[in-house]
């Protein structure tokens, strides 16, 4: 969620997971780094990083 918009697990469809993370990773920065084959470990939790890599997301 965005800073002032709280969420609860009940807000999400089944099989989705709410992950608490205080990082400052913007989607634009994540896409940019992935397309340049740079690390995103400081922007996302390991599970998200692994999912992006496994599914070849944001590759040009």
N, C-alpha and C positions, 0 to 999 in steps of 0.2 A: 504494500500500500504506500501511499505517499504520506509524508510527514504527519499531517494533522488529521488523517483519515484512518481511524482505527479499524481493524478487521478482526473477525473471530472465525474459527474453523467452520461455524455454521453458515458463513457467507459463501463458502466455496462448494463446488460440486463434489460428489463422491470421488474417492481416489486422489484428491488433491491434498497437498500438505502445506500448512502455514508454517513458514520458517522465519523466526525472528532474526534480524540481521541489522546491525547498525552501520554497515558500510555505506559508502557514498557513490556506488556504481550506477552511472546513468546507462540507459540502454544504448544510447548513441556511442558512448565510450566503449562499452562492451563490444558492440558490432565492429567498431573501428579496430580495436585491438585484435579481435579474432581474425578479421580479414587480413591483418598484417602478420598473423601468426605470433602475436605477442601474448604474454601471460595476462590472465584476467583473475588470477587467484586472490588479488587484493580487492576485487570488486564484487565477487560472488562467493557464495558458500560452495564447498567442494561438490556437493550433489548437483548443483546447477552447472558448474563448470564441466563436470563429467557428462551431463546430459547434452550440453552444447557440443562438446567434442564428439561424443558417440553418434550424434545425429547430424554431424557436419553442418550445424547451423551457422549462419553469417559468413559462410565462405563465398568469395567472389567467383 
